[in-house]
Amino acid sequence: MQAMACGCPVVAFDTTGLKDAVANGESGYLAKPFDPDDLAKGLSLLLSQPELRARWGSNGRARAERLWS
């Protein structure tokens, strides 16, 4: 939530409350639970695509403002 509020896209495992906070493919990437290769895939995706990183960051900021104002 804090990262999204700062406009940072999130890469996390699809577990616990994270799956409720992060919109997969909209404000971040949710990797298969406990699969480090899938987590690395999400990180690589964002590192290699600056436009996607910016879009997901701004989407995350808007989501944080909407859900946790």
Predicted model as a PDB file, atoms N, CA, C, CB and O in Angstrom, pLDDT in the B-factor column:
MODEL        1                                                                  
ATOM      1  N   MET A   1       0.814  -1.186   0.000  1.00 90.00           N  
ATOM      2  CA  MET A   1       0.000   0.000   0.000  1.00 90.00           C  
ATOM      3  C   MET A   1       0.861   1.256   0.000  1.00 90.00           C  
ATOM      4  CB  MET A   1      -0.928  -0.005   1.191  1.00 90.00           C  
ATOM      5  O   MET A   1       0.565   2.228  -0.695  1.00 90.00           O  
ATOM      6  N   GLN A   2       1.931   1.221   0.789  1.00 93.00           N  
ATOM      7  CA  GLN A   2       2.807   2.393   0.857  1.00 93.00           C  
ATOM      8  C   GLN A   2       3.501   2.631  -0.479  1.00 93.00           C  
ATOM      9  CB  GLN A   2       3.853   2.221   1.971  1.00 93.00           C  
ATOM     10  O   GLN A   2       3.597   3.770  -0.937  1.00 93.00           O  
ATOM     11  N   ALA A   3       3.977   1.574  -1.097  1.00 94.00           N  
ATOM     12  CA  ALA A   3       4.646   1.722  -2.395  1.00 94.00           C  
ATOM     13  C   ALA A   3       3.673   2.271  -3.429  1.00 94.00           C  
ATOM     14  CB  ALA A   3       5.225   0.371  -2.870  1.00 94.00           C  
ATOM     15  O   ALA A   3       4.016   3.174  -4.191  1.00 94.00           O  
ATOM     16  N   MET A   4       2.476   1.735  -3.454  1.00 95.00           N  
ATOM     17  CA  MET A   4       1.488   2.210  -4.414  1.00 95.00           C  
ATOM     18  C   MET A   4       1.144   3.674  -4.155  1.00 95.00           C  
ATOM     19  CB  MET A   4       0.222   1.347  -4.352  1.00 95.00           C  
ATOM     20  O   MET A   4       0.991   4.445  -5.103  1.00 95.00           O  
ATOM     21  N   ALA A   5       1.021   4.069  -2.899  1.00 95.00           N  
ATOM     22  CA  ALA A   5       0.719   5.459  -2.566  1.00 95.00           C  
ATOM     23  C   ALA A   5       1.827   6.401  -3.035  1.00 95.00           C  
ATOM     24  CB  ALA A   5       0.512   5.608  -1.061  1.00 95.00           C  
ATOM     25  O   ALA A   5       1.583   7.581  -3.288  1.00 95.00           O  
ATOM     26  N   CYS A   6       3.042   5.871  -3.149  1.00 97.00           N  
ATOM     27  CA  CYS A   6       4.178   6.670  -3.639  1.00 97.00           C  
ATOM     28  C   CYS A   6       4.340   6.589  -5.153  1.00 97.00           C  
ATOM     29  CB  CYS A   6       5.463   6.211  -2.969  1.00 97.00           C  
ATOM     30  O   CYS A   6       5.267   7.178  -5.710  1.00 97.00           O  
ATOM     31  N   GLY A   7       3.446   5.865  -5.820  1.00 97.00           N  
ATOM     32  CA  GLY A   7       3.515   5.756  -7.270  1.00 97.00           C  
ATOM     33  C   GLY A   7       4.476   4.704  -7.771  1.00 97.00           C  
ATOM     34  O   GLY A   7       4.901   4.746  -8.925  1.00 97.00           O  
ATOM     35  N   CYS A   8       4.825   3.756  -6.910  1.00 96.00           N  
ATOM     36  CA  CYS A   8       5.734   2.678  -7.308  1.00 96.00           C  
ATOM     37  C   CYS A   8       4.933   1.427  -7.653  1.00 96.00           C  
ATOM     38  CB  CYS A   8       6.758   2.374  -6.180  1.00 96.00           C  
ATOM     39  O   CYS A   8       4.079   1.013  -6.869  1.00 96.00           O  
ATOM     40  N   PRO A   9       5.187   0.819  -8.804  1.00 96.00           N  
ATOM     41  CA  PRO A   9       4.512  -0.438  -9.108  1.00 96.00           C  
ATOM     42  C   PRO A   9       4.999  -1.516  -8.145  1.00 96.00           C  
ATOM     43  CB  PRO A   9       4.761  -0.861 -10.582  1.00 96.00           C  
ATOM     44  O   PRO A   9       6.127  -1.464  -7.656  1.00 96.00           O  
ATOM     45  N   VAL A  10       4.147  -2.481  -7.883  1.00 96.00           N  
ATOM     46  CA  VAL A  10       4.433  -3.510  -6.887  1.00 96.00           C  
ATOM     47  C   VAL A  10       4.655  -4.860  -7.559  1.00 96.00           C  
ATOM     48  CB  VAL A  10       3.289  -3.605  -5.866  1.00 96.00           C  
ATOM     49  O   VAL A  10       3.924  -5.242  -8.472  1.00 96.00           O  
ATOM     50  N   VAL A  11       5.674  -5.571  -7.094  1.00 97.00           N  
ATOM     51  CA  VAL A  11       5.886  -6.965  -7.460  1.00 97.00           C  
ATOM     52  C   VAL A  11       5.889  -7.741  -6.158  1.00 97.00           C  
ATOM     53  CB  VAL A  11       7.230  -7.177  -8.279  1.00 97.00           C  
ATOM     54  O   VAL A  11       6.704  -7.485  -5.272  1.00 97.00           O  
ATOM     55  N   ALA A  12       4.967  -8.695  -6.046  1.00 96.00           N  
ATOM     56  CA  ALA A  12       4.808  -9.426  -4.790  1.00 96.00           C  
ATOM     57  C   ALA A  12       4.221 -10.802  -5.081  1.00 96.00           C  
ATOM     58  CB  ALA A  12       3.903  -8.642  -3.798  1.00 96.00           C  
ATOM     59  O   ALA A  12       3.766 -11.083  -6.189  1.00 96.00           O  
ATOM     60  N   PHE A  13       4.246 -11.642  -4.066  1.00 97.00           N  
ATOM     61  CA  PHE A  13       3.589 -12.943  -4.183  1.00 97.00           C  
ATOM     62  C   PHE A  13       2.084 -12.770  -4.006  1.00 97.00           C  
ATOM     63  CB  PHE A  13       4.152 -13.946  -3.138  1.00 97.00           C  
ATOM     64  O   PHE A  13       1.639 -11.924  -3.230  1.00 97.00           O  
ATOM     65  N   ASP A  14       1.320 -13.556  -4.711  1.00 96.00           N  
ATOM     66  CA  ASP A  14      -0.138 -13.519  -4.667  1.00 96.00           C  
ATOM     67  C   ASP A  14      -0.629 -14.270  -3.426  1.00 96.00           C  
ATOM     68  CB  ASP A  14      -0.746 -14.134  -5.960  1.00 96.00           C  
ATOM     69  O   ASP A  14      -1.232 -15.339  -3.520  1.00 96.00           O  
ATOM     70  N   THR A  15      -0.354 -13.681  -2.273  1.00 94.00           N  
ATOM     71  CA  THR A  15      -0.743 -14.292  -1.005  1.00 94.00           C  
ATOM     72  C   THR A  15      -1.298 -13.226  -0.066  1.00 94.00           C  
ATOM     73  CB  THR A  15       0.459 -15.018  -0.354  1.00 94.00           C  
ATOM     74  O   THR A  15      -1.185 -12.029  -0.327  1.00 94.00           O  
ATOM     75  N   THR A  16      -1.875 -13.663   0.986  1.00 91.00           N  
ATOM     76  CA  THR A  16      -2.416 -12.832   2.075  1.00 91.00           C  
ATOM     77  C   THR A  16      -3.151 -11.606   1.541  1.00 91.00           C  
ATOM     78  CB  THR A  16      -1.290 -12.388   3.012  1.00 91.00           C  
ATOM     79  O   THR A  16      -3.879 -11.706   0.553  1.00 91.00           O  
ATOM     80  N   GLY A  17      -2.974 -10.468   2.172  1.00 90.00           N  
ATOM     81  CA  GLY A  17      -3.685  -9.263   1.791  1.00 90.00           C  
ATOM     82  C   GLY A  17      -3.179  -8.614   0.525  1.00 90.00           C  
ATOM     83  O   GLY A  17      -3.839  -7.731  -0.022  1.00 90.00           O  
ATOM     84  N   LEU A  18      -2.018  -9.035   0.047  1.00 91.00           N  
ATOM     85  CA  LEU A  18      -1.465  -8.443  -1.171  1.00 91.00           C  
ATOM     86  C   LEU A  18      -2.378  -8.653  -2.364  1.00 91.00           C  
ATOM     87  CB  LEU A  18      -0.095  -9.026  -1.465  1.00 91.00           C  
ATOM     88  O   LEU A  18      -2.477  -7.782  -3.229  1.00 91.00           O  
ATOM     89  N   LYS A  19      -3.045  -9.793  -2.423  1.00 89.00           N  
ATOM     90  CA  LYS A  19      -3.924 -10.032  -3.571  1.00 89.00           C  
ATOM     91  C   LYS A  19      -5.143  -9.127  -3.545  1.00 89.00           C  
ATOM     92  CB  LYS A  19      -4.366 -11.486  -3.604  1.00 89.00           C  
ATOM     93  O   LYS A  19      -5.795  -8.935  -4.572  1.00 89.00           O  
ATOM     94  N   ASP A  20      -5.458  -8.573  -2.389  1.00 92.00           N  
ATOM     95  CA  ASP A  20      -6.550  -7.605  -2.302  1.00 92.00           C  
ATOM     96  C   ASP A  20      -6.071  -6.187  -2.597  1.00 92.00           C  
ATOM     97  CB  ASP A  20      -7.191  -7.657  -0.919  1.00 92.00           C  
ATOM     98  O   ASP A  20      -6.840  -5.362  -3.090  1.00 92.00           O  
ATOM     99  N   ALA A  21      -4.820  -5.903  -2.304  1.00 94.00           N  
ATOM    100  CA  ALA A  21      -4.289  -4.551  -2.468  1.00 94.00           C  
ATOM    101  C   ALA A  21      -3.808  -4.277  -3.888  1.00 94.00           C  
ATOM    102  CB  ALA A  21      -3.157  -4.324  -1.500  1.00 94.00           C  
ATOM    103  O   ALA A  21      -4.050  -3.196  -4.424  1.00 94.00           O  
ATOM    104  N   VAL A  22      -3.131  -5.239  -4.499  1.00 96.00           N  
ATOM    105  CA  VAL A  22      -2.518  -5.041  -5.810  1.00 96.00           C  
ATOM    106  C   VAL A  22      -3.442  -5.586  -6.891  1.00 96.00           C  
ATOM    107  CB  VAL A  22      -1.129  -5.727  -5.883  1.00 96.00           C  
ATOM    108  O   VAL A  22      -3.888  -6.731  -6.813  1.00 96.00           O  
ATOM    109  N   ALA A  23      -3.729  -4.770  -7.895  1.00 96.00           N  
ATOM    110  CA  ALA A  23      -4.499  -5.230  -9.050  1.00 96.00           C  
ATOM    111  C   ALA A  23      -3.497  -5.795 -10.058  1.00 96.00           C  
ATOM    112  CB  ALA A  23      -5.367  -4.059  -9.683  1.00 96.00           C  
ATOM    113  O   ALA A  23      -2.790  -5.040 -10.727  1.00 96.00           O  
ATOM    114  N   ASN A  24      -3.439  -7.107 -10.163  1.00 97.00           N  
ATOM    115  CA  ASN A  24      -2.467  -7.771 -11.022  1.00 97.00           C  
ATOM    116  C   ASN A  24      -2.619  -7.315 -12.466  1.00 97.00           C  
ATOM    117  CB  ASN A  24      -2.619  -9.289 -10.930  1.00 97.00           C  
ATOM    118  O   ASN A  24      -3.704  -7.376 -13.043  1.00 97.00           O  
ATOM    119  N   GLY A  25      -1.508  -6.858 -13.037  1.00 97.00           N  
ATOM    120  CA  GLY A  25      -1.520  -6.391 -14.408  1.00 97.00           C  
ATOM    121  C   GLY A  25      -2.047  -4.984 -14.577  1.00 97.00           C  
ATOM    122  O   GLY A  25      -2.149  -4.490 -15.699  1.00 97.00           O  
ATOM    123  N   GLU A  26      -2.384  -4.332 -13.475  1.00 97.00           N  
ATOM    124  CA  GLU A  26      -2.882  -2.954 -13.518  1.00 97.00           C  
ATOM    125  C   GLU A  26      -2.020  -2.021 -12.678  1.00 97.00           C  
ATOM    126  CB  GLU A  26      -4.331  -2.898 -13.034  1.00 97.00           C  
ATOM    127  O   GLU A  26      -1.636  -0.940 -13.123  1.00 97.00           O  
ATOM    128  N   SER A  27      -1.720  -2.456 -11.455  1.00 96.00           N  
ATOM    129  CA  SER A  27      -0.874  -1.640 -10.569  1.00 96.00           C  
ATOM    130  C   SER A  27       0.360  -2.399 -10.114  1.00 96.00           C  
ATOM    131  CB  SER A  27      -1.669  -1.178  -9.351  1.00 96.00           C  
ATOM    132  O   SER A  27       1.153  -1.894  -9.319  1.00 96.00           O  
ATOM    133  N   GLY A  28       0.518  -3.609 -10.619  1.00 97.00           N  
ATOM    134  CA  GLY A  28       1.665  -4.410 -10.232  1.00 97.00           C  
ATOM    135  C   GLY A  28       1.580  -5.818 -10.777  1.00 97.00           C  
ATOM    136  O   GLY A  28       0.725  -6.141 -11.602  1.00 97.00           O  
ATOM    137  N   TYR A  29       2.480  -6.640 -10.299  1.00 98.00           N  
ATOM    138  CA  TYR A  29       2.585  -8.028 -10.746  1.00 98.00           C  
ATOM    139  C   TYR A  29       2.496  -8.929  -9.526  1.00 98.00           C  
ATOM    140  CB  TYR A  29       3.916  -8.277 -11.533  1.00 98.00           C  
ATOM    141  O   TYR A  29       3.268  -8.785  -8.578  1.00 98.00           O  
ATOM    142  N   LEU A  30       1.557  -9.853  -9.554  1.00 98.00           N  
ATOM    143  CA  LEU A  30       1.426 -10.825  -8.468  1.00 98.00           C  
ATOM    144  C   LEU A  30       1.939 -12.174  -8.961  1.00 98.00           C  
ATOM    145  CB  LEU A  30      -0.059 -10.936  -7.979  1.00 98.00           C  
ATOM    146  O   LEU A  30       1.347 -12.799  -9.841  1.00 98.00           O  
ATOM    147  N   ALA A  31       3.036 -12.600  -8.382  1.00 98.00           N  
ATOM    148  CA  ALA A  31       3.656 -13.868  -8.749  1.00 98.00           C  
ATOM    149  C   ALA A  31       2.959 -15.028  -8.051  1.00 98.00           C  
ATOM    150  CB  ALA A  31       5.150 -13.859  -8.400  1.00 98.00           C  
ATOM    151  O   ALA A  31       2.324 -14.862  -7.010  1.00 98.00           O  
ATOM    152  N   LYS A  32       3.092 -16.197  -8.647  1.00 97.00           N  
ATOM    153  CA  LYS A  32       2.564 -17.408  -8.023  1.00 97.00           C  
ATOM    154  C   LYS A  32       3.165 -17.531  -6.629  1.00 97.00           C  
ATOM    155  CB  LYS A  32       2.877 -18.677  -8.885  1.00 97.00           C  
ATOM    156  O   LYS A  32       4.361 -17.302  -6.449  1.00 97.00           O  
ATOM    157  N   PRO A  33       2.351 -17.890  -5.644  1.00 96.00           N  
ATOM    158  CA  PRO A  33       2.862 -17.966  -4.272  1.00 96.00           C  
ATOM    159  C   PRO A  33       4.122 -18.826  -4.153  1.00 96.00           C  
ATOM    160  CB  PRO A  33       1.790 -18.517  -3.356  1.00 96.00           C  
ATOM    161  O   PRO A  33       4.167 -19.973  -4.597  1.00 96.00           O  
ATOM    162  N   PHE A  34       5.132 -18.229  -3.541  1.00 95.00           N  
ATOM    163  CA  PHE A  34       6.376 -18.905  -3.187  1.00 95.00           C  
ATOM    164  C   PHE A  34       7.157 -19.438  -4.394  1.00 95.00           C  
ATOM    165  CB  PHE A  34       6.075 -20.036  -2.255  1.00 95.00           C  
ATOM    166  O   PHE A  34       7.927 -20.389  -4.265  1.00 95.00           O  
ATOM    167  N   ASP A  35       6.957 -18.826  -5.560  1.00 98.00           N  
ATOM    168  CA  ASP A  35       7.668 -19.208  -6.782  1.00 98.00           C  
ATOM    169  C   ASP A  35       8.670 -18.097  -7.130  1.00 98.00           C  
ATOM    170  CB  ASP A  35       6.662 -19.456  -7.970  1.00 98.00           C  
ATOM    171  O   ASP A  35       8.302 -17.113  -7.771  1.00 98.00           O  
ATOM    172  N   PRO A  36       9.926 -18.252  -6.712  1.00 98.00           N  
ATOM    173  CA  PRO A  36      10.903 -17.188  -6.934  1.00 98.00           C  
ATOM    174  C   PRO A  36      11.149 -16.893  -8.416  1.00 98.00           C  
ATOM    175  CB  PRO A  36      12.205 -17.554  -6.275  1.00 98.00           C  
ATOM    176  O   PRO A  36      11.475 -15.761  -8.772  1.00 98.00           O  
ATOM    177  N   ASP A  37      11.000 -17.888  -9.273  1.00 98.00           N  
ATOM    178  CA  ASP A  37      11.184 -17.650 -10.699  1.00 98.00           C  
ATOM    179  C   ASP A  37      10.105 -16.728 -11.251  1.00 98.00           C  
ATOM    180  CB  ASP A  37      11.182 -18.968 -11.459  1.00 98.00           C  
ATOM    181  O   ASP A  37      10.386 -15.866 -12.084  1.00 98.00           O  
ATOM    182  N   ASP A  38       8.873 -16.909 -10.788  1.00 98.00           N  
ATOM    183  CA  ASP A  38       7.786 -16.046 -11.235  1.00 98.00           C  
ATOM    184  C   ASP A  38       7.947 -14.634 -10.669  1.00 98.00           C  
ATOM    185  CB  ASP A  38       6.429 -16.636 -10.821  1.00 98.00           C  
ATOM    186  O   ASP A  38       7.633 -13.653 -11.344  1.00 98.00           O  
ATOM    187  N   LEU A  39       8.429 -14.533  -9.444  1.00 98.00           N  
ATOM    188  CA  LEU A  39       8.704 -13.213  -8.864  1.00 98.00           C  
ATOM    189  C   LEU A  39       9.785 -12.499  -9.684  1.00 98.00           C  
ATOM    190  CB  LEU A  39       9.148 -13.347  -7.374  1.00 98.00           C  
ATOM    191  O   LEU A  39       9.666 -11.308  -9.970  1.00 98.00           O  
ATOM    192  N   ALA A  40      10.824 -13.221 -10.054  1.00 98.00           N  
ATOM    193  CA  ALA A  40      11.891 -12.655 -10.878  1.00 98.00           C  
ATOM    194  C   ALA A  40      11.352 -12.233 -12.248  1.00 98.00           C  
ATOM    195  CB  ALA A  40      13.038 -13.672 -11.045  1.00 98.00           C  
ATOM    196  O   ALA A  40      11.800 -11.232 -12.806  1.00 98.00           O  
ATOM    197  N   LYS A  41      10.408 -12.979 -12.784  1.00 98.00           N  
ATOM    198  CA  LYS A  41       9.783 -12.632 -14.055  1.00 98.00           C  
ATOM    199  C   LYS A  41       9.092 -11.268 -13.950  1.00 98.00           C  
ATOM    200  CB  LYS A  41       8.769 -13.723 -14.477  1.00 98.00           C  
ATOM    201  O   LYS A  41       9.220 -10.433 -14.846  1.00 98.00           O  
ATOM    202  N   GLY A  42       8.360 -11.047 -12.851  1.00 98.00           N  
ATOM    203  CA  GLY A  42       7.688  -9.763 -12.648  1.00 98.00           C  
ATOM    204  C   GLY A  42       8.673  -8.617 -12.512  1.00 98.00           C  
ATOM    205  O   GLY A  42       8.457  -7.541 -13.070  1.00 98.00           O  
ATOM    206  N   LEU A  43       9.747  -8.835 -11.779  1.00 98.00           N  
ATOM    207  CA  LEU A  43      10.776  -7.797 -11.628  1.00 98.00           C  
ATOM    208  C   LEU A  43      11.429  -7.485 -12.969  1.00 98.00           C  
ATOM    209  CB  LEU A  43      11.845  -8.238 -10.610  1.00 98.00           C  
ATOM    210  O   LEU A  43      11.636  -6.319 -13.305  1.00 98.00           O  
ATOM    211  N   SER A  44      11.749  -8.508 -13.722  1.00 98.00           N  
ATOM    212  CA  SER A  44      12.374  -8.329 -15.026  1.00 98.00           C  
ATOM    213  C   SER A  44      11.449  -7.573 -15.975  1.00 98.00           C  
ATOM    214  CB  SER A  44      12.753  -9.683 -15.624  1.00 98.00           C  
ATOM    215  O   SER A  44      11.892  -6.712 -16.735  1.00 98.00           O  
ATOM    216  N   LEU A  45      10.188  -7.899 -15.922  1.00 97.00           N  
ATOM    217  CA  LEU A  45       9.199  -7.225 -16.763  1.00 97.00           C  
ATOM    218  C   LEU A  45       9.209  -5.717 -16.509  1.00 97.00           C  
ATOM    219  CB  LEU A  45       7.795  -7.798 -16.506  1.00 97.00           C  
ATOM    220  O   LEU A  45       9.261  -4.926 -17.450  1.00 97.00           O  
ATOM    221  N   LEU A  46       9.160  -5.328 -15.251  1.00 96.00           N  
ATOM    222  CA  LEU A  46       9.137  -3.906 -14.923  1.00 96.00           C  
ATOM    223  C   LEU A  46      10.470  -3.212 -15.197  1.00 96.00           C  
ATOM    224  CB  LEU A  46       8.762  -3.724 -13.476  1.00 96.00           C  
ATOM    225  O   LEU A  46      10.496  -2.054 -15.615  1.00 96.00           O  
ATOM    226  N   LEU A  47      11.555  -3.907 -14.967  1.00 97.00           N  
ATOM    227  CA  LEU A  47      12.867  -3.307 -15.227  1.00 97.00           C  
ATOM    228  C   LEU A  47      13.118  -3.092 -16.715  1.00 97.00           C  
ATOM    229  CB  LEU A  47      13.964  -4.183 -14.646  1.00 97.00           C  
ATOM    230  O   LEU A  47      13.841  -2.172 -17.098  1.00 97.00           O  
ATOM    231  N   SER A  48      12.534  -3.920 -17.537  1.00 98.00           N  
ATOM    232  CA  SER A  48      12.794  -3.838 -18.973  1.00 98.00           C  
ATOM    233  C   SER A  48      11.794  -2.964 -19.726  1.00 98.00           C  
ATOM    234  CB  SER A  48      12.788  -5.215 -19.561  1.00 98.00           C  
ATOM    235  O   SER A  48      11.997  -2.674 -20.905  1.00 98.00           O  
ATOM    236  N   GLN A  49      10.718  -2.541 -19.062  1.00 98.00           N  
ATOM    237  CA  GLN A  49       9.679  -1.770 -19.751  1.00 98.00           C  
ATOM    238  C   GLN A  49       9.334  -0.501 -18.973  1.00 98.00           C  
ATOM    239  CB  GLN A  49       8.415  -2.628 -19.950  1.00 98.00           C  
ATOM    240  O   GLN A  49       8.421  -0.513 -18.148  1.00 98.00           O  
ATOM    241  N   PRO A  50      10.051   0.585 -19.227  1.00 97.00           N  
ATOM    242  CA  PRO A  50       9.817   1.827 -18.488  1.00 97.00           C  
ATOM    243  C   PRO A  50       8.391   2.367 -18.626  1.00 97.00           C  
ATOM    244  CB  PRO A  50      10.787   2.873 -18.952  1.00 97.00           C  
ATOM    245  O   PRO A  50       7.853   2.936 -17.676  1.00 97.00           O  
ATOM    246  N   GLU A  51       7.781   2.196 -19.793  1.00 98.00           N  
ATOM    247  CA  GLU A  51       6.417   2.690 -19.984  1.00 98.00           C  
ATOM    248  C   GLU A  51       5.429   1.929 -19.106  1.00 98.00           C  
ATOM    249  CB  GLU A  51       6.008   2.576 -21.456  1.00 98.00           C  
ATOM    250  O   GLU A  51       4.525   2.521 -18.516  1.00 98.00           O  
ATOM    251  N   LEU A  52       5.606   0.627 -19.026  1.00 98.00           N  
ATOM    252  CA  LEU A  52       4.753  -0.202 -18.179  1.00 98.00           C  
ATOM    253  C   LEU A  52       4.951   0.167 -16.715  1.00 98.00           C  
ATOM    254  CB  LEU A  52       5.049  -1.698 -18.401  1.00 98.00           C  
ATOM    255  O   LEU A  52       3.986   0.279 -15.959  1.00 98.00           O  
ATOM    256  N   ARG A  53       6.191   0.352 -16.325  1.00 97.00           N  
ATOM    257  CA  ARG A  53       6.523   0.746 -14.960  1.00 97.00           C  
ATOM    258  C   ARG A  53       5.825   2.055 -14.598  1.00 97.00           C  
ATOM    259  CB  ARG A  53       8.045   0.887 -14.794  1.00 97.00           C  
ATOM    260  O   ARG A  53       5.259   2.175 -13.512  1.00 97.00           O  
ATOM    261  N   ALA A  54       5.863   3.022 -15.490  1.00 98.00           N  
ATOM    262  CA  ALA A  54       5.217   4.320 -15.235  1.00 98.00           C  
ATOM    263  C   ALA A  54       3.696   4.176 -15.166  1.00 98.00           C  
ATOM    264  CB  ALA A  54       5.598   5.336 -16.333  1.00 98.00           C  
ATOM    265  O   ALA A  54       3.052   4.766 -14.299  1.00 98.00           O  
ATOM    266  N   ARG A  55       3.128   3.395 -16.075  1.00 98.00           N  
ATOM    267  CA  ARG A  55       1.665   3.209 -16.096  1.00 98.00           C  
ATOM    268  C   ARG A  55       1.182   2.503 -14.839  1.00 98.00           C  
ATOM    269  CB  ARG A  55       1.239   2.407 -17.337  1.00 98.00           C  
ATOM    270  O   ARG A  55       0.218   2.939 -14.210  1.00 98.00           O  
ATOM    271  N   TRP A  56       1.851   1.410 -14.472  1.00 98.00           N  
ATOM    272  CA  TRP A  56       1.440   0.689 -13.272  1.00 98.00           C  
ATOM    273  C   TRP A  56       1.650   1.534 -12.024  1.00 98.00           C  
ATOM    274  CB  TRP A  56       2.208  -0.624 -13.152  1.00 98.00           C  
ATOM    275  O   TRP A  56       0.870   1.448 -11.076  1.00 98.00           O  
ATOM    276  N   GLY A  57       2.705   2.353 -12.018  1.00 98.00           N  
ATOM    277  CA  GLY A  57       2.941   3.239 -10.881  1.00 98.00           C  
ATOM    278  C   GLY A  57       1.831   4.252 -10.708  1.00 98.00           C  
ATOM    279  O   GLY A  57       1.347   4.462  -9.595  1.00 98.00           O  
ATOM    280  N   SER A  58       1.418   4.888 -11.805  1.00 98.00           N  
ATOM    281  CA  SER A  58       0.341   5.875 -11.696  1.00 98.00           C  
ATOM    282  C   SER A  58      -0.997   5.205 -11.406  1.00 98.00           C  
ATOM    283  CB  SER A  58       0.244   6.700 -12.981  1.00 98.00           C  
ATOM    284  O   SER A  58      -1.824   5.766 -10.687  1.00 98.00           O  
ATOM    285  N   ASN A  59      -1.220   4.012 -11.957  1.00 98.00           N  
ATOM    286  CA  ASN A  59      -2.442   3.268 -11.635  1.00 98.00           C  
ATOM    287  C   ASN A  59      -2.479   2.896 -10.158  1.00 98.00           C  
ATOM    288  CB  ASN A  59      -2.546   2.001 -12.498  1.00 98.00           C  
ATOM    289  O   ASN A  59      -3.530   2.957  -9.520  1.00 98.00           O  
ATOM    290  N   GLY A  60      -1.326   2.513  -9.619  1.00 97.00           N  
ATOM    291  CA  GLY A  60      -1.244   2.158  -8.205  1.00 97.00           C  
ATOM    292  C   GLY A  60      -1.519   3.354  -7.309  1.00 97.00           C  
ATOM    293  O   GLY A  60      -2.202   3.234  -6.292  1.00 97.00           O  
ATOM    294  N   ARG A  61      -0.983   4.510  -7.693  1.00 97.00           N  
ATOM    295  CA  ARG A  61      -1.232   5.738  -6.929  1.00 97.00           C  
ATOM    296  C   ARG A  61      -2.728   6.058  -6.904  1.00 97.00           C  
ATOM    297  CB  ARG A  61      -0.441   6.926  -7.532  1.00 97.00           C  
ATOM    298  O   ARG A  61      -3.286   6.364  -5.850  1.00 97.00           O  
ATOM    299  N   ALA A  62      -3.369   5.985  -8.064  1.00 97.00           N  
ATOM    300  CA  ALA A  62      -4.801   6.254  -8.135  1.00 97.00           C  
ATOM    301  C   ALA A  62      -5.596   5.234  -7.320  1.00 97.00           C  
ATOM    302  CB  ALA A  62      -5.271   6.244  -9.591  1.00 97.00           C  
ATOM    303  O   ALA A  62      -6.574   5.586  -6.661  1.00 97.00           O  
ATOM    304  N   ARG A  63      -5.174   3.981  -7.367  1.00 96.00           N  
ATOM    305  CA  ARG A  63      -5.864   2.929  -6.594  1.00 96.00           C  
ATOM    306  C   ARG A  63      -5.719   3.185  -5.099  1.00 96.00           C  
ATOM    307  CB  ARG A  63      -5.302   1.526  -6.948  1.00 96.00           C  
ATOM    308  O   ARG A  63      -6.681   3.036  -4.344  1.00 96.00           O  
ATOM    309  N   ALA A  64      -4.530   3.566  -4.675  1.00 96.00           N  
ATOM    310  CA  ALA A  64      -4.303   3.848  -3.251  1.00 96.00           C  
ATOM    311  C   ALA A  64      -5.165   5.022  -2.790  1.00 96.00           C  
ATOM    312  CB  ALA A  64      -2.807   4.150  -2.988  1.00 96.00           C  
ATOM    313  O   ALA A  64      -5.761   4.976  -1.714  1.00 96.00           O  
ATOM    314  N   GLU A  65      -5.227   6.062  -3.600  1.00 96.00           N  
ATOM    315  CA  GLU A  65      -6.059   7.212  -3.232  1.00 96.00           C  
ATOM    316  C   GLU A  65      -7.537   6.822  -3.146  1.00 96.00           C  
ATOM    317  CB  GLU A  65      -5.874   8.353  -4.248  1.00 96.00           C  
ATOM    318  O   GLU A  65      -8.260   7.276  -2.260  1.00 96.00           O  
ATOM    319  N   ARG A  66      -7.966   5.981  -4.074  1.00 95.00           N  
ATOM    320  CA  ARG A  66      -9.368   5.564  -4.111  1.00 95.00           C  
ATOM    321  C   ARG A  66      -9.729   4.650  -2.937  1.00 95.00           C  
ATOM    322  CB  ARG A  66      -9.663   4.854  -5.425  1.00 95.00           C  
ATOM    323  O   ARG A  66     -10.795   4.798  -2.339  1.00 95.00           O  
ATOM    324  N   LEU A  67      -8.851   3.714  -2.612  1.00 94.00           N  
ATOM    325  CA  LEU A  67      -9.179   2.708  -1.591  1.00 94.00           C  
ATOM    326  C   LEU A  67      -8.798   3.103  -0.171  1.00 94.00           C  
ATOM    327  CB  LEU A  67      -8.505   1.426  -1.926  1.00 94.00           C  
ATOM    328  O   LEU A  67      -9.462   2.700   0.784  1.00 94.00           O  
ATOM    329  N   TRP A  68      -7.727   3.895  -0.022  1.00 92.00           N  
ATOM    330  CA  TRP A  68      -7.216   4.150   1.323  1.00 92.00           C  
ATOM    331  C   TRP A  68      -7.017   5.634   1.602  1.00 92.00           C  
ATOM    332  CB  TRP A  68      -5.911   3.419   1.524  1.00 92.00           C  
ATOM    333  O   TRP A  68      -6.032   6.011   2.237  1.00 92.00           O  
ATOM    334  N   SER A  69      -7.911   6.463   1.150  1.00 82.00           N  
ATOM    335  CA  SER A  69      -7.743   7.900   1.378  1.00 82.00           C  
ATOM    336  C   SER A  69      -7.861   8.206   2.863  1.00 82.00           C  
ATOM    337  CB  SER A  69      -8.786   8.713   0.576  1.00 82.00           C  
ATOM    338  O   SER A  69      -7.749   9.364   3.266  1.00 82.00           O  
TER     339      SER A  69                                                      
ENDMDL                                                                          
END                                                                             
